[in-house]
Amino acid sequence: MLVLKLSDGRTLYYGKGDVLSYRTYATPLDVQPIPESAFAGSGNVIFAHNIKFSVSSERLLPSFTEGGNALVVATDSMKNFILRETARYEGSTTEGLLAFIGELFLEKYPHVTAIEAEGHRLPFETVQVRDGEGFADSPLVYRPSHNDRASANLALDRAAAVGARIVSHECALSDLQLIKVSGSSFYGFIRDEYTTLPESYDRPLFIFLDIFWTYADAQDALHAERGRYVAAELVRDLAHHVFHEFKTPSIQYLIYRIGLRMLKRFPQLSQVRFESNNRTWETVVEPVGGLHAGVYTEPRPPFGFQGFTMTQADLAAAESNGSEARDEERGAGA
């Protein structure tokens, strides 16, 4: 809530959350595939979101301090505004939708000076149906997906010269869950009187991962027609490939490699950020024999976690000292 503060620094905002919006037949999304992904876009037949919307203004202070509601837009009205105006959106991205709604709201209610909007895409996937002698995606029937999902957060304020202005933004892929059955290790860490964890030279690695990214120019996130939009599906597939390709000595190193690859594939991004969680299974029966047959069970809490932020400067540093190229070569075919 960086922009939702008063001039004296105190926080003031209110809004509506869990606004579930199911728009059909939005503008299709077209993106350029990358070497790690064949994803080229989406028909956006179901363009669904869970939206959280907050507003702020110095002029709303009396609603807190005096109980005066003369300038309060009811949160139920906010919900109706979001739902109805979503039908007018002509773009194809979550980020564009949030900006569109925010700009219209600032235009409609001139006493509101700042807005923060967050949208989580509610993913639906096609189902296969008979088509002649084979199968094809149904153009009519979809089912909700409970896998990873895309989201975005935009903060806007009112600038006299330009109207609504984007103050900050961040896009995300959340709840990515990946298990790699071999090719990960963890050893060489500090061992002292508190250490009970054995070293592992080849372990199944199960991670929960949230990936966030920021554009150098926020307009690239709002307007996919510019050809610089980074779809969450591209980020997902890129992460899959890096996890597959590299033998990793830690989760920290894995997310660093994913970050380098993202910054290389998408030079329009200024920053990438990671929040990861270690959910590696506990071993019950050690893998033995040529089949590497092992038995594992769910880990018990507490769980380890990691956080890391990278910029284009990290990619430039890796390329300048040659480590990026050497690691790419060493990781291939891992």
C-alpha positions as CSV (number, residue, x, y, z in Angstrom):
1,M,0.0,0.0,0.0
2,L,2.8,2.4,-0.9
3,V,0.7,5.1,-2.4
4,L,-2.3,4.8,-0.1
5,K,-1.0,7.2,2.5
6,L,-1.7,10.8,3.6
7,S,0.7,13.6,3.3
8,D,1.7,13.2,7.0
9,G,2.7,9.6,6.2
10,R,-0.2,7.8,7.9
11,T,-1.9,5.0,6.1
12,L,-5.5,5.6,4.9
13,Y,-7.3,3.3,2.5
14,Y,-10.4,1.1,2.2
15,G,-11.7,-1.1,-0.5
16,K,-13.2,-4.4,-1.7
17,G,-11.6,-7.8,-2.0
18,D,-12.6,-11.1,-3.5
19,V,-14.4,-9.5,-6.4
20,L,-14.9,-12.5,-8.6
21,S,-15.2,-11.5,-12.3
22,Y,-15.8,-14.0,-15.1
23,R,-15.6,-12.2,-18.4
24,T,-16.1,-14.3,-21.6
25,Y,-14.6,-13.6,-25.0
26,A,-12.0,-11.0,-24.1
27,T,-9.5,-10.0,-26.8
28,P,-7.2,-12.9,-27.5
29,L,-3.6,-12.6,-26.3
30,D,-0.8,-13.1,-28.7
31,V,2.8,-13.4,-27.5
32,Q,6.2,-14.4,-29.0
33,P,7.3,-18.0,-28.0
34,I,10.7,-18.4,-26.5
35,P,13.1,-21.4,-26.8
36,E,11.8,-22.8,-23.6
37,S,8.1,-22.5,-24.4
38,A,5.8,-23.1,-27.4
39,F,3.1,-20.8,-25.7
40,A,2.0,-18.2,-28.3
41,G,-1.1,-16.8,-26.6
42,S,-4.5,-17.5,-25.4
43,G,-8.0,-17.2,-26.8
44,N,-9.2,-15.5,-23.6
45,V,-12.5,-17.2,-24.0
46,I,-12.8,-17.1,-20.2
47,F,-11.0,-14.0,-18.8
48,A,-11.6,-14.5,-15.1
49,H,-10.1,-12.8,-12.0
50,N,-10.2,-12.4,-8.3
51,I,-9.7,-8.6,-7.8
52,K,-8.8,-6.6,-4.7
53,F,-9.3,-2.8,-5.1
54,S,-8.3,-0.1,-2.6
55,V,-8.7,3.7,-2.7
56,S,-7.2,6.6,-0.8
57,S,-7.5,10.4,-0.4
58,E,-6.9,13.2,2.1
59,R,-10.6,14.0,1.7
60,L,-11.6,10.6,3.0
61,L,-10.1,11.3,6.4
62,P,-13.4,12.6,7.9
63,S,-15.0,9.3,7.2
64,F,-12.5,7.8,9.8
65,T,-12.3,10.7,12.3
66,E,-15.8,12.1,12.2
67,G,-18.0,9.4,10.8
68,G,-18.8,11.5,7.8
69,N,-19.7,9.4,4.7
70,A,-20.4,12.2,2.2
71,L,-17.4,11.3,0.0
72,V,-17.4,7.5,0.7
73,V,-18.0,5.3,-2.4
74,A,-19.5,2.2,-0.9
75,T,-17.4,-0.9,-1.4
76,D,-20.5,-2.6,-2.8
77,S,-20.5,0.2,-5.5
78,M,-16.8,-0.5,-6.1
79,K,-17.7,-4.2,-6.7
80,N,-20.4,-3.2,-9.2
81,F,-18.1,-0.7,-10.9
82,I,-15.4,-3.4,-11.4
83,L,-17.8,-6.0,-12.7
84,R,-19.6,-3.7,-15.1
85,E,-16.6,-1.9,-16.5
86,T,-14.8,-5.2,-17.1
87,A,-17.2,-5.8,-19.9
88,R,-15.8,-2.6,-21.6
89,Y,-12.2,-3.6,-21.4
90,E,-10.8,-4.2,-24.9
91,G,-7.3,-5.5,-24.0
92,S,-6.0,-8.9,-23.3
93,T,-3.9,-8.8,-20.1
94,T,-4.6,-8.7,-16.4
95,E,-2.3,-5.7,-16.0
96,G,-4.2,-3.8,-18.6
97,L,-7.6,-4.6,-17.0
98,L,-6.4,-3.3,-13.6
99,A,-5.1,-0.1,-15.2
100,F,-8.3,0.3,-17.2
101,I,-10.5,0.0,-14.1
102,G,-8.3,2.2,-12.0
103,E,-8.2,5.0,-14.6
104,L,-12.0,5.0,-15.0
105,F,-12.5,5.1,-11.3
106,L,-10.2,8.1,-10.9
107,E,-12.1,9.8,-13.7
108,K,-15.5,9.0,-12.1
109,Y,-14.6,10.1,-8.6
110,P,-12.3,13.1,-8.7
111,H,-11.8,13.3,-4.9
112,V,-10.0,9.9,-5.0
113,T,-6.3,10.5,-5.4
114,A,-4.7,7.0,-5.3
115,I,-5.7,3.4,-6.1
116,E,-4.1,0.0,-5.6
117,A,-5.5,-2.9,-7.5
118,E,-4.5,-6.5,-7.4
119,G,-5.8,-9.2,-9.8
120,H,-5.3,-13.0,-9.6
121,R,-6.2,-14.8,-12.8
122,L,-8.6,-17.6,-12.3
123,P,-7.3,-20.2,-14.8
124,F,-9.5,-22.4,-16.9
125,E,-8.3,-25.0,-19.3
126,T,-9.9,-26.7,-22.3
127,V,-11.2,-30.2,-22.3
128,Q,-10.6,-32.8,-25.1
129,V,-13.6,-34.0,-27.1
130,R,-13.9,-36.3,-30.0
131,D,-13.2,-34.7,-33.4
132,G,-13.6,-37.1,-36.3
133,E,-11.1,-39.9,-35.8
134,G,-9.2,-38.1,-33.1
135,F,-9.5,-35.6,-30.3
136,A,-9.4,-31.8,-30.2
137,D,-9.9,-29.0,-27.7
138,S,-13.6,-28.1,-27.1
139,P,-14.3,-24.4,-28.0
140,L,-17.2,-24.5,-25.5
141,V,-16.3,-26.6,-22.4
142,Y,-13.6,-25.6,-19.9
143,R,-12.6,-26.7,-16.4
144,P,-11.0,-24.7,-13.7
145,S,-7.3,-25.3,-13.1
146,H,-5.9,-25.6,-9.5
147,N,-2.3,-25.3,-10.6
148,D,-0.1,-22.2,-10.7
149,R,-1.8,-18.9,-11.6
150,A,-0.9,-15.4,-12.8
151,S,-1.5,-12.2,-11.0
152,A,-0.6,-8.5,-11.0
153,N,-0.5,-5.6,-8.7
154,L,-0.8,-1.9,-9.9
155,A,-0.7,1.3,-7.9
156,L,-2.0,4.5,-9.5
157,D,-2.3,8.1,-8.4
158,R,-3.7,11.3,-9.9
159,A,-1.2,13.5,-11.7
160,A,-2.5,16.8,-12.9
161,A,-0.7,16.9,-16.2
162,V,-1.3,13.3,-17.3
163,G,-4.3,12.1,-15.4
164,A,-3.9,8.6,-13.9
165,R,-0.3,7.6,-13.5
166,I,1.1,4.2,-12.7
167,V,3.3,4.6,-9.6
168,S,4.4,1.0,-9.3
169,H,3.6,-2.5,-10.7
170,E,4.5,-6.1,-10.2
171,C,3.5,-9.2,-12.1
172,A,3.6,-12.7,-10.7
173,L,3.3,-16.4,-11.2
174,S,2.2,-18.0,-7.9
175,D,2.0,-21.5,-6.5
176,L,4.3,-23.1,-9.0
177,Q,5.0,-26.6,-7.5
178,L,7.8,-28.7,-9.0
179,I,9.5,-32.0,-8.0
180,K,12.8,-33.1,-9.5
181,V,13.5,-36.7,-8.7
182,S,17.2,-36.6,-9.3
183,G,19.9,-34.1,-10.1
184,S,19.8,-31.9,-7.0
185,S,22.1,-31.9,-4.0
186,F,22.8,-30.1,-0.7
187,Y,26.1,-30.5,1.0
188,G,29.1,-28.5,2.2
189,F,27.0,-26.4,4.6
190,I,28.1,-25.5,8.2
191,R,28.2,-28.4,10.5
192,D,28.3,-27.8,14.2
193,E,26.6,-28.9,17.4
194,Y,23.2,-27.9,16.1
195,T,23.4,-29.8,12.8
196,T,21.4,-33.0,12.4
197,L,20.6,-32.8,8.7
198,P,22.7,-35.2,6.6
199,E,24.5,-34.1,3.5
200,S,22.8,-35.2,0.3
201,Y,24.5,-35.6,-3.1
202,D,21.4,-36.6,-5.1
203,R,18.0,-35.9,-3.7
204,P,14.5,-35.5,-4.9
205,L,13.8,-31.7,-4.6
206,F,10.3,-30.5,-4.2
207,I,9.8,-26.7,-4.3
208,F,6.9,-24.3,-4.0
209,L,7.9,-21.1,-6.0
210,D,6.4,-17.7,-6.6
211,I,8.1,-15.6,-9.3
212,F,7.6,-11.8,-9.6
213,W,8.7,-9.5,-12.4
214,T,8.7,-5.7,-13.1
215,Y,9.0,-4.0,-16.5
216,A,11.3,-1.1,-17.3
217,D,8.3,0.4,-19.0
218,A,5.0,-0.5,-17.4
219,Q,3.2,0.2,-20.6
220,D,4.6,-3.1,-22.0
221,A,2.5,-4.9,-19.3
222,L,-0.7,-3.1,-20.2
223,H,-0.5,-3.3,-24.0
224,A,0.3,-6.8,-25.4
225,E,0.1,-5.4,-28.9
226,R,3.5,-3.8,-28.3
227,G,5.0,-7.3,-28.6
228,R,6.9,-7.1,-25.3
229,Y,4.4,-8.7,-22.9
230,V,5.8,-11.4,-20.7
231,A,3.0,-14.0,-20.2
232,A,3.1,-16.1,-17.0
233,E,2.9,-19.2,-19.2
234,L,6.3,-18.3,-20.7
235,V,7.8,-17.8,-17.2
236,R,6.3,-21.1,-16.1
237,D,7.8,-23.1,-19.0
238,L,11.2,-21.3,-18.6
239,A,11.3,-22.3,-15.0
240,H,10.5,-25.9,-15.9
241,H,13.4,-26.0,-18.4
242,V,16.0,-24.5,-16.0
243,F,15.0,-26.9,-13.3
244,H,15.4,-29.8,-15.7
245,E,18.7,-28.6,-17.2
246,F,20.8,-27.8,-14.2
247,K,22.3,-29.9,-11.5
248,T,21.7,-27.6,-8.5
249,P,23.5,-27.6,-5.2
250,S,20.8,-25.6,-3.5
251,I,17.4,-23.9,-4.1
252,Q,19.2,-20.6,-3.9
253,Y,21.3,-21.4,-6.9
254,L,18.3,-22.8,-8.8
255,I,16.3,-19.5,-8.4
256,Y,19.5,-17.6,-9.4
257,R,19.7,-19.6,-12.6
258,I,16.0,-19.0,-13.4
259,G,16.5,-15.3,-12.8
260,L,19.4,-15.1,-15.2
261,R,17.4,-16.9,-17.9
262,M,14.4,-14.7,-17.4
263,L,16.5,-11.5,-17.6
264,K,18.2,-12.8,-20.8
265,R,15.0,-13.9,-22.5
266,F,13.1,-10.7,-21.5
267,P,15.4,-7.7,-21.6
268,Q,12.3,-5.5,-21.2
269,L,12.2,-6.6,-17.5
270,S,14.0,-4.4,-15.0
271,Q,13.7,-6.8,-12.1
272,V,12.7,-10.4,-11.1
273,R,12.0,-11.6,-7.6
274,F,11.6,-15.0,-6.0
275,E,10.0,-16.4,-2.9
276,S,10.6,-20.2,-2.7
277,N,9.7,-22.8,-0.2
278,N,11.5,-26.2,0.4
279,R,9.0,-29.1,0.6
280,T,11.5,-31.9,-0.1
281,W,10.1,-35.3,0.8
282,E,11.4,-37.2,3.7
283,T,13.1,-40.5,2.8
284,V,11.6,-43.7,4.1
285,V,13.4,-46.2,1.9
286,E,16.7,-45.2,0.3
287,P,16.9,-45.6,-3.5
288,V,18.8,-48.8,-4.4
289,G,19.5,-50.7,-7.6
290,G,19.3,-49.7,-11.2
291,L,15.7,-48.6,-11.0
292,H,16.5,-46.0,-8.3
293,A,13.4,-47.2,-6.4
294,G,12.9,-45.2,-3.2
295,V,9.9,-44.4,-1.0
296,Y,9.3,-41.0,0.5
297,T,6.6,-39.2,2.6
298,E,5.5,-35.7,3.2
299,P,7.9,-33.5,5.2
300,R,6.9,-32.3,8.6
301,P,6.9,-28.5,9.3
302,P,8.7,-26.2,9.8
303,F,9.7,-25.5,6.2
304,G,12.7,-23.6,4.8
305,F,12.2,-20.7,2.5
306,Q,14.3,-18.3,0.4
307,G,13.8,-14.9,-1.1
308,F,16.0,-13.2,-3.8
309,T,15.8,-10.2,-6.1
310,M,17.8,-9.8,-9.4
311,T,18.1,-7.0,-11.9
312,Q,19.7,-6.6,-15.4
313,A,22.9,-5.7,-13.6
314,D,23.2,-9.3,-12.4
315,L,22.9,-10.7,-15.9
316,A,25.5,-8.2,-17.1
317,A,27.9,-9.2,-14.4
318,A,27.4,-12.9,-15.1
319,E,28.0,-12.4,-18.8
320,S,31.0,-10.1,-18.3
321,N,32.9,-12.7,-16.2
322,G,31.8,-15.6,-18.4
323,S,30.1,-17.5,-15.6
324,E,26.7,-17.4,-17.3
325,A,28.1,-19.0,-20.5
326,R,30.1,-21.6,-18.5
327,D,27.1,-22.6,-16.4
328,E,24.8,-22.8,-19.4
329,E,27.2,-25.3,-21.0
330,R,27.7,-27.2,-17.8
331,G,24.0,-27.4,-17.1
332,A,23.0,-28.6,-20.6
333,G,21.7,-32.2,-20.5
334,A,21.9,-32.5,-16.7
